[in-house]
Amino acid sequence: EWAAWQGVQPASEAPAEGPWALVHRTATHPQYKDQYESLPSHLPGWARSKKQRPPRWSQENNVAPRMVGVDCEMCETDQDPRALVGVSVVDEDGGVLLKELVLPPGKIVDLKTDITGLTLSDLATVTTTLEDVQAALRRIVGPDVILVGHGLVHDLKALKFDHLPVIDTAMLFKYRHLPRSTPGLADLCKRLMATDMRAEGTHDSVEDAKMALELAKWETIHGPTPELEPPEDKVDPRDLVKLFVHRMPRGTHEDHLRGIFSLAAGTCGAEHVGDIKGVHGKFLGPEHPLDSSRTTSAYVEFESADAANMAFKALRGAAGTDALGRPQKAVKMVLAAAGAAGGSGDKAGKSTRTATKTGSDDEDDSDDDDDNDDNSEDEAPPTGTDKDLVKAKTLTVMVRKMAAHQGRAIGTVDRNNEPARGLGGNREKRKAGPETSNGAPGGEAKKPRRVPRPPRRARLAAKGIVV
């Protein structure tokens, strides 16, 4: 009998109002199953709440739910990239049920002070552990509790705590034409409830837990909210001179980033290295060793916004948009062999001549926008007479503009979600026509290649790239 309540709830029985309606909307979100039903609570170090009850049973038996808001602060350690460092739990009236700083496991690599506002001195006397927090949660979270949060799954993973039912306010709202985007909590509170958040600029977990709960309560009364128009906020003009490079391995050298915009590297259609004013980012080499198991990001600053736009336009790579509709490209970056990357700019520049061409220039050479080791390629040793040419390795990174059209912080359309488009959306489309027997469009069967494709080295040599 109990197992029957665990099944999928028929649409005719779905609640139309109140907290259970938000639980149902969360549970029917396309990403719910992958995120909440796959939490590894069977692993050591995880905890579960006591006596979880299926929402259908609670509704049938008129069990009044208690909504509890949760928000966490995370940092990075050498053992966990998203280790718990702080947690706040609040009730429906805004009362603080739990607020603790937590001693994360291992050595702290990045405290993310710009987000959390925490410093190492704040943790000097902290003795609370993750196990202590889990025990406190088991006392607070009973079978009648609905946990509420914005992107709650990330908090549960940091807490290593499994509980159902949940309301994830990030799954209740979306922007029009941007299906992959997640509206921010601050933007939703300002637009729907006329409430400003984070006046001091830093993340406050108590405030976020309270506002996620208030947003859920607002939605139970006024919802369901239709698709929202993307906000028209503009990017700071000082940021328009930058391009954002991400999905690159830690320890990447500044010369590697500059080389992306080098004509000699084959990754850019024009020379733009001279337009670069500086490179800013965490975990860059040579201060940090090259580590492909963890990624980082950096900002490449140009002399002007026009120079940044021209450099982005000249990049050779598959073009598309990110989840917020901002233009980006999947571009190859050359990692010079050990000993060359830390040398002079001239030597690093010469080493980039062994790079490959990328993306939209040749459909068969395009790569996925992953930063895994599978995307990297080891080049053959150079055969030319230049002794400075070294063995190089290439991998795909993402280069993104800081703003969408007309300087907007969020675009109006996600090109990656349009039919027959995506990162390869800038390629020429085939003419429409009836399909043939083998499924090829255009009214004509695709003919097999008559001449075998030349080796990669020959193709690069034909384009003037020395290998």
Disulfide bonds with the S-S distance in Angstrom:
none
